């Protein structure tokens, strides 16, 4: 591969790393053609982009992002594929599901919301990771809950109060 081609690939990977805050480094080597095609289809249906890369080019792209990804450099050995996703836990769920019928993909590392997770043993934890938007939604729900309770109590109390006033006014008459 010529130097110009490598630079184009590095630039493309750099742009993807900057655009997608969540990605997983996996090993899909040893998958046969049928299982690789099945994995790619599954990724496509879940809005996960799967890209096979050369470790040296990926490392150069990581260095060019302006974000410290040095913790991931140790995972850049052997065959490496990147799974890009909007949701931080989507690739973990896909890997867990796919491994019910195959021993691959193997999780080498993940980078979610600027935090590095290294090793296969992180898979179960990553399945339960909530995205920043999910956490904000949970927080808003928690903050709204007391206000909704007060409004509900006032509304139900208002009906009771008007019923009592109506009953008392009927008795006087």
PLY file of the C-alpha trace (Angstrom):
ply
format ascii 1.0
element vertex 173
property float x
property float y
property float z
element edge 172
property int vertex1
property int vertex2
end_header
0.00 0.00 0.00
1.35 3.39 -0.97
1.91 6.19 1.54
-0.87 8.32 -0.01
-3.37 5.47 0.40
-2.37 4.99 4.02
-2.82 8.71 4.71
-6.33 8.63 3.22
-7.24 5.61 5.37
-5.81 7.25 8.51
-7.77 10.42 7.77
-11.02 8.45 7.26
-10.56 6.54 10.51
-9.69 9.77 12.36
-12.92 11.38 11.16
-14.96 8.36 12.29
-13.27 8.38 15.70
-14.08 12.07 16.12
-17.67 11.71 14.90
-18.59 8.62 16.95
-17.82 8.89 20.67
-18.41 5.17 21.26
-16.42 2.38 19.68
-15.29 -1.13 20.47
-12.08 -2.86 19.42
-12.78 -6.51 18.70
-11.19 -9.59 17.21
-13.33 -11.29 14.57
-10.51 -13.35 13.07
-11.24 -17.05 12.64
-14.88 -16.34 11.73
-15.75 -18.13 8.52
-17.29 -16.22 5.62
-20.84 -17.20 6.57
-20.48 -16.02 10.19
-18.69 -12.84 9.13
-21.54 -12.01 6.75
-24.08 -12.78 9.51
-22.19 -10.50 11.93
-22.08 -7.68 9.36
-25.84 -8.00 8.71
-26.56 -7.93 12.44
-24.37 -4.83 12.83
-26.17 -3.15 9.95
-29.63 -3.80 11.46
-28.51 -2.29 14.79
-26.83 0.82 13.33
-23.35 -0.39 14.23
-20.59 0.19 11.71
-18.04 -2.63 11.54
-14.63 -1.82 10.09
-11.56 -4.08 9.85
-8.37 -2.04 10.28
-4.62 -2.33 10.45
-3.37 -1.67 13.97
-0.63 0.76 12.94
-3.05 2.88 10.91
-5.64 2.83 13.70
-3.05 3.94 16.25
-2.00 6.88 14.05
-5.66 7.83 13.61
-6.21 7.68 17.38
-3.21 9.94 17.94
-4.63 12.49 15.48
-8.04 12.83 17.20
-6.76 15.14 19.92
-8.28 12.82 22.56
-6.03 10.72 24.79
-6.68 7.14 23.71
-3.28 5.81 24.78
-4.89 3.30 27.16
-6.19 1.46 24.10
-2.80 1.09 22.40
-2.08 -2.15 24.28
-5.15 -3.74 22.68
-3.82 -3.09 19.19
-2.33 -6.55 18.68
-3.41 -9.25 16.30
-6.51 -8.83 14.18
-8.55 -5.74 15.03
-12.03 -4.64 13.98
-13.78 -1.51 15.16
-17.50 -1.33 15.97
-18.79 2.26 15.92
-22.16 2.99 17.53
-24.24 5.87 18.86
-25.37 3.91 21.93
-22.48 2.92 24.18
-23.90 -0.48 25.06
-25.18 -1.52 21.61
-22.00 -3.32 20.48
-21.72 -5.12 23.84
-25.26 -6.44 23.51
-24.58 -7.50 19.92
-21.35 -9.30 20.89
-23.08 -11.14 23.75
-25.94 -12.22 21.48
-23.66 -13.28 18.61
-21.46 -15.33 20.93
-24.36 -17.62 21.74
-23.55 -19.29 18.41
-19.86 -18.42 17.96
-16.72 -17.84 20.02
-16.09 -14.50 18.30
-16.06 -11.50 18.33
-13.74 -11.12 21.28
-13.80 -7.76 23.05
-10.31 -6.28 23.19
-11.26 -2.80 24.42
-13.99 -0.17 24.29
-13.99 3.62 24.35
-17.27 5.05 25.60
-17.86 8.74 26.37
-14.07 9.26 26.61
-13.53 6.38 29.05
-11.48 3.29 28.17
-12.53 -0.24 29.10
-9.88 -2.88 28.50
-10.40 -6.62 28.17
-12.99 -9.28 27.57
-14.00 -9.23 31.25
-15.62 -5.79 30.72
-18.35 -7.14 28.40
-21.05 -7.72 31.04
-20.38 -4.31 32.58
-20.58 -2.60 29.18
-23.97 -4.18 28.45
-25.40 -2.21 31.39
-23.70 1.11 30.63
-26.19 3.91 30.08
-25.57 6.65 27.57
-25.30 10.28 28.62
-28.79 10.92 27.17
-30.25 7.95 29.12
-28.76 9.31 32.35
-30.11 12.80 31.66
-33.54 11.30 30.97
-33.43 9.35 34.25
-32.44 12.51 36.13
-35.25 14.54 34.56
-37.72 11.80 35.44
-36.53 11.80 39.04
-36.79 15.58 39.25
-40.29 15.61 37.73
-41.65 12.85 39.96
-42.16 14.94 43.15
-43.78 17.76 41.19
-46.18 15.33 39.51
-47.09 13.87 42.91
-47.85 17.31 44.36
-49.96 18.29 41.34
-51.82 14.96 41.48
-52.53 15.41 45.19
-53.76 18.97 44.67
-56.02 17.91 41.81
-57.53 14.99 43.70
-57.88 17.13 46.82
-59.67 19.79 44.80
-62.31 17.29 43.75
-62.79 16.20 47.36
-62.98 19.79 48.55
-65.58 20.78 45.96
-67.59 17.68 46.89
-67.55 18.64 50.56
-68.60 22.24 49.79
-71.42 20.97 47.56
-72.64 18.57 50.25
-72.59 21.28 52.92
-74.44 23.75 50.71
-77.15 21.13 50.00
-77.62 20.47 53.74
-78.23 24.14 54.53
-80.94 24.42 51.93
0 1
1 2
2 3
3 4
4 5
5 6
6 7
7 8
8 9
9 10
10 11
11 12
12 13
13 14
14 15
15 16
16 17
17 18
18 19
19 20
20 21
21 22
22 23
23 24
24 25
25 26
26 27
27 28
28 29
29 30
30 31
31 32
32 33
33 34
34 35
35 36
36 37
37 38
38 39
39 40
40 41
41 42
42 43
43 44
44 45
45 46
46 47
47 48
48 49
49 50
50 51
51 52
52 53
53 54
54 55
55 56
56 57
57 58
58 59
59 60
60 61
61 62
62 63
63 64
64 65
65 66
66 67
67 68
68 69
69 70
70 71
71 72
72 73
73 74
74 75
75 76
76 77
77 78
78 79
79 80
80 81
81 82
82 83
83 84
84 85
85 86
86 87
87 88
88 89
89 90
90 91
91 92
92 93
93 94
94 95
95 96
96 97
97 98
98 99
99 100
100 101
101 102
102 103
103 104
104 105
105 106
106 107
107 108
108 109
109 110
110 111
111 112
112 113
113 114
114 115
115 116
116 117
117 118
118 119
119 120
120 121
121 122
122 123
123 124
124 125
125 126
126 127
127 128
128 129
129 130
130 131
131 132
132 133
133 134
134 135
135 136
136 137
137 138
138 139
139 140
140 141
141 142
142 143
143 144
144 145
145 146
146 147
147 148
148 149
149 150
150 151
151 152
152 153
153 154
154 155
155 156
156 157
157 158
158 159
159 160
160 161
161 162
162 163
163 164
164 165
165 166
166 167
167 168
168 169
169 170
170 171
171 172
